[in-house]
Amino acid sequence: MSASNRLAGDRPVPDLVTELPGPKARAHVAYDETWTSPSLPRAYPIVPVRGDGLTLEDIDGNLFLDFAAGIAVNSTGHAHPAVVAAIKEQAGELLHFSASDFYLPIYAETCQRIAEITPVAGGRARAYLGNSGTEVVETAIKLARFATKRPYVVAFLGAFHGRSYGSVSLTASKSKYHAGFGPLLPGVYHAPYGRVEDLRWFDEVLFDKLVPAAEVAAIVVEPIQGEGGYIVPEDGFLHGLRAICDQHGILLVADEIQSGAGRTGTMWAIEGWGVKPDILLTAKGIASGLPLAALVARADLLEAWGPGAHGSTYGGNPVACAAALATIDLLQGGLVENARVRGEQAQAGLAPLGGRFPGFVRDVRGRGLMIGIEFDTAEHAEEVQWAAFQRGLLVLECGKSSVRLSPALTVSEAEMATALRIFGEAVAEVAGEPADRPILHAAEAAHAMTGVEAAG
């Protein structure tokens, strides 16, 4: 399933040849912090320069086992040969021609392929291509309001939909995303997420006391919340949303930007509950790391607006489309099934942590290769992330006190076993068991990076 690894050769993965961060990494971090926007929320000081499969090499020559995948973006791993070949071939033919103003053949082909693998209510679907997740969230807001002639949109507490103005108005995972940017987009409400009993909020609070149901354009939901903590809703929750939408003529928008493209062991997470949305949004893994996003909708919704209502200069760039077509081939060719099988392996390997560290490990949850491990405090989650990094395993925090595992869908049984072993060691260290070797702690690393070498 995985391509042969040109980086590792005879070396094990992970394989650390310097302290972390290494000398070149510390120097680069200092350089970066001189020139780049400080708004970028870096998780830890890794400076990647090349990758192959799940192996990532940093600027100092350290090899890491990547279970973050560029925030669940590199769905087919780093530099999958089929994706690279498609990119090279397309780049040699046509780098760019705006599909917003002209008839780009590969744009229409990509829309067809994505629409054909996306179940939407009513059957017939059409697609629009953008550059990023936040862009297609914005597109969905515009389309829902235009098609329904209604002003209000509902999202959920814990949701993350992006950082541009409309999408950050829907976002409610952390207050810091709103801090200093108000007023945000008007007409947005936030519902409680995940429990069937929470659905009462719509009738008892929203429709009864705030706005009439006939003025709500759309309910935008992540079938599994991503940045908010990899939260899996109760069975019946998404069915209940579908019923509310059907009753009141509201559009159900599934944000599958992180959960889609096979990550949960089905092409789309919402398929796990047998629910069909009116609009589905994808990005991240759909093009293996190239900037591409798609809004797939009931055909009648997209046909409600005409030329000039929406567009994008770069959206559906031909090179990104070529990567998407190759990615879809790989997903349908076995990677979605591999995500399901390797996800079962991960759940079985992680389940004992709760019994081994009661009260410290609070929950293990997720579907496929979208797995969240919740700890008792945010500080412990951050320390586990750091301890894993110090051992050469890349993972990421999410939510208030969780760590996510979101490797490429090409992950092998052996790679998963290695990651589970290392993650268990990281948890044990933070929980107070003796470390297997000296580890530089986060506070010590921060101090080291202020030193002379880092400034060089």
Long-range contacts (C-beta under 8 A, 24 or more apart in sequence): 1-334, 1-335, 1-338, 1-410, 1-412, 2-53, 2-54, 2-77, 2-410, 2-411, 2-412, 2-415, 3-52, 3-53, 3-77, 3-79, 3-80, 3-81, 3-410, 5-52, 5-53, 5-55, 6-52, 7-50, 7-51, 7-52, 7-55, 7-57, 7-63, 8-52, 8-55, 8-63, 11-63, 12-63, 13-54, 13-55, 13-63, 13-64, 13-65, 13-392, 13-415, 13-418, 14-62, 14-63, 14-64, 14-65, 14-391, 14-392, 14-393, 14-422, 15-62, 15-63, 15-392, 16-62, 16-63, 16-391, 16-392, 17-60, 17-61, 17-62, 18-60, 18-61, 18-62, 19-440, 20-45, 20-62, 20-389, 20-390, 20-440, 20-445, 21-45, 21-46, 21-47, 21-60, 21-445, 21-448, 21-449, 22-58, 22-59, 22-60, 22-61, 22-62, 23-60, 23-453, 24-59, 24-60, 25-58, 25-59, 25-60, 26-448, 26-449, 26-451, 26-453, 26-454, 27-453, 27-454, 27-456, 28-59, 29-449, 29-454, 30-449, 30-454, 30-455, 30-456, 43-68, 43-385, 43-396, 43-397, 44-385, 44-386, 44-389, 44-442, 45-445, 45-449, 46-389, 46-394, 50-78, 50-79, 51-77, 51-78, 51-79, 52-77, 52-78, 52-79, 53-77, 53-78, 53-79, 53-80, 53-408, 53-410, 54-78, 54-407, 54-408, 54-410, 54-411, 54-415, 56-394, 62-392, 63-392, 64-392, 64-393, 64-394, 65-392, 65-393, 65-394, 65-415, 65-418, 65-419, 65-422, 66-394, 66-407, 66-408, 67-393, 67-394, 67-395, 67-405, 67-406, 67-407, 67-411, 67-419, 68-394, 68-395, 68-396, 68-404, 68-406, 68-407, 69-285, 69-406, 69-407, 69-408, 70-289, 71-258, 71-284, 71-396, 71-406, 72-226, 72-258, 72-263, 72-284, 72-285, 72-370, 72-406, 73-284, 73-285, 73-288, 73-289, 74-285, 74-288, 74-289, 74-408, 75-261, 75-262, 75-263, 75-284, 75-285, 75-286, 75-288, 75-327, 75-331, 75-335, 75-408, 75-409, 76-288, 76-326, 76-327, 76-330, 76-331, 76-335, 76-408, 76-409, 76-410, 77-408, 77-409, 77-410, 78-289, 78-408, 80-288, 80-326, 80-330, 80-410, 82-326, 82-329, 82-330, 83-288, 83-323, 83-326, 83-327, 83-330, 85-326, 86-322, 86-323, 86-325, 86-326, 87-290, 87-319, 87-322, 87-323, 87-326, 89-322, 90-318, 90-319, 90-321, 90-322, 91-319, 93-318, 94-318, 95-317, 95-318, 95-319, 96-314, 96-317, 96-318, 96-319, 97-318, 98-313, 98-314, 99-129, 99-315, 99-316, 100-311, 100-312, 100-313, 100-315, 101-311, 104-316, 104-318, 106-318, 106-321, 106-322, 106-325, 107-316, 107-318, 107-321, 109-321, 109-325, 110-292, 110-294, 110-316, 110-321, 110-324, 110-325, 111-294, 111-316, 113-324, 113-325, 113-328, 114-282, 114-286, 114-294, 114-296, 114-324, 114-328, 115-296, 117-267, 117-328, 117-332, 118-267, 118-268, 118-280, 118-282, 118-296, 119-268, 119-271, 119-276, 120-276, 120-277, 120-278, 120-279, 120-280, 120-296, 120-297, 120-298, 121-252, 121-276, 121-277, 121-278, 121-298, 122-278, 122-298, 122-299, 122-300, 124-298, 124-299, 124-300, 125-296, 125-297, 125-298, 125-299, 126-296, 126-297, 126-299, 126-302, 126-303, 127-294, 127-295, 127-296, 127-297, 127-302, 128-294, 128-295, 128-297, 128-302, 128-310, 128-315, 129-292, 129-293, 129-294, 129-312, 129-315, 129-316, 129-321, 130-283, 130-292, 130-293, 130-294, 130-295, 130-312, 130-315, 130-316, 131-291, 131-292, 131-293, 131-312, 131-314, 131-315, 131-317, 131-320, 132-162, 132-283, 132-291, 132-293, 133-161, 133-162, 133-167, 133-255, 133-257, 133-258, 133-281, 133-283, 133-284, 133-293, 134-161, 134-162, 134-163, 134-164, 134-167, 134-168, 135-162, 135-164, 135-293, 135-312, 135-315, 136-257, 136-281, 136-282, 136-283, 136-293, 136-294, 136-295, 137-161, 137-162, 137-164, 137-166, 137-167, 137-170, 137-220, 137-255, 137-257, 137-281, 138-162, 138-164, 138-166, 138-167, 139-295, 139-310, 140-218, 140-220, 140-253, 140-279, 140-281, 140-295, 141-166, 141-167, 141-170, 141-185, 141-218, 141-220, 142-309, 142-310, 143-279, 143-295, 143-297, 143-301, 143-302, 143-304, 143-305, 143-310, 144-217, 144-218, 144-251, 144-253, 144-279, 145-217, 145-218, 146-304, 146-305, 146-309, 147-217, 147-251, 147-301, 147-304, 147-305, 148-217, 148-218, 148-249, 148-250, 148-251, 150-214, 150-215, 150-216, 150-217, 151-187, 151-215, 151-217, 152-187, 152-188, 152-189, 152-211, 152-215, 152-216, 152-217, 153-187, 153-188, 153-189, 153-216, 153-217, 153-218, 153-219, 153-220, 154-188, 154-189, 154-190, 154-191, 154-202, 154-206, 154-216, 154-218, 154-219, 154-220, 155-188, 155-189, 155-190, 155-191, 155-219, 155-220, 155-221, 156-190, 156-191, 156-192, 156-193, 156-220, 156-221, 156-222, 156-225, 157-190, 157-191, 157-192, 157-193, 158-193, 158-194, 158-225, 158-228, 158-229, 158-231, 158-399, 159-190, 159-193, 159-220, 159-221, 159-222, 159-225, 159-228, 159-255, 160-222, 160-225, 160-226, 160-227, 160-228, 161-220, 161-222, 161-255, 161-257, 162-257, 170-220, 173-225, 173-227, 173-228, 173-229, 173-399, 191-219, 193-221, 193-225, 193-228, 193-231, 193-233, 194-225, 194-231, 194-232, 194-233, 194-234, 194-237, 195-233, 195-234, 195-237, 196-234, 196-236, 196-237, 196-240, 198-237, 199-237, 199-240, 199-241, 199-244, 202-244, 207-248, 213-247, 213-248, 213-250, 214-248, 214-249, 216-248, 216-250, 217-250, 217-251, 218-250, 218-251, 218-252, 218-253, 218-279, 219-244, 219-245, 219-250, 219-251, 219-252, 219-253, 220-253, 220-255, 221-252, 221-253, 221-254, 221-255, 222-254, 222-255, 222-256, 222-258, 222-259, 223-254, 223-256, 223-259, 223-268, 223-269, 223-270, 223-272, 223-273, 223-275, 224-259, 224-264, 224-269, 224-366, 224-367, 224-370, 225-399, 226-257, 226-258, 226-259, 226-370, 226-398, 227-258, 227-398, 227-399, 228-398, 228-399, 229-372, 229-374, 229-398, 229-399, 229-400, 229-402, 230-365, 230-366, 230-370, 230-371, 230-372, 230-398, 230-399, 230-402, 230-404, 231-365, 231-372, 231-399, 232-365, 232-366, 232-367, 235-273, 238-270, 238-273, 238-275, 239-273, 239-274, 239-275, 241-275, 242-275, 242-276, 242-277, 245-278, 251-278, 251-279, 251-301, 252-277, 252-278, 252-279, 253-277, 253-278, 253-279, 253-280, 253-281, 254-279, 254-280, 254-281, 255-281, 256-280, 256-281, 256-282, 257-281, 257-282, 257-283, 257-284, 257-293, 258-284, 258-370, 258-406, 259-370, 260-284, 260-285, 260-286, 261-285, 261-286, 261-327, 261-331, 262-331, 262-335, 262-336, 262-339, 262-368, 262-409, 263-339, 263-368, 263-369, 263-370, 263-406, 263-409, 264-339, 264-343, 264-366, 264-367, 264-368, 264-369, 264-370, 265-336, 265-337, 265-339, 265-340, 265-341, 265-343, 265-367, 265-368, 265-369, 266-336, 266-340, 266-368, 267-331, 267-336, 269-367, 269-370, 272-367, 285-327, 285-409, 286-324, 286-327, 286-328, 287-320, 287-321, 287-323, 287-324, 287-327, 288-323, 288-324, 288-326, 288-327, 289-323, 290-317, 290-319, 290-320, 290-323, 290-324, 291-317, 291-320, 292-316, 292-317, 292-320, 292-321, 292-323, 292-324, 331-409, 335-409, 335-410, 336-409, 338-409, 338-410, 338-411, 339-368, 339-369, 339-409, 340-368, 342-368, 342-369, 342-407, 342-411, 342-412, 342-413, 342-416, 343-367, 343-368, 343-369, 343-370, 343-371, 345-413, 345-416, 345-417, 345-420, 346-371, 346-405, 346-416, 346-420, 347-371, 349-416, 349-417, 349-420, 349-424, 350-420, 350-423, 353-424, 353-427, 357-427, 357-428, 357-431, 360-427, 360-431, 361-427, 362-401, 366-405, 369-405, 369-406, 369-407, 369-409, 369-411, 370-404, 370-406, 371-404, 371-405, 371-406, 372-398, 372-399, 372-402, 372-403, 372-404, 372-405, 373-402, 373-403, 373-404, 373-405, 373-423, 373-427, 374-399, 374-401, 374-402, 375-401, 375-402, 375-403, 376-401, 377-401, 380-430, 382-442, 383-430, 383-441, 383-442, 384-423, 384-426, 384-427, 384-430, 386-441, 386-442, 386-445, 387-425, 387-426, 387-427, 387-429, 387-430, 387-439, 388-422, 388-423, 388-426, 390-426, 390-439, 390-440, 391-422, 391-425, 391-426, 391-439, 392-422, 393-419, 393-422, 393-423, 393-426, 395-423
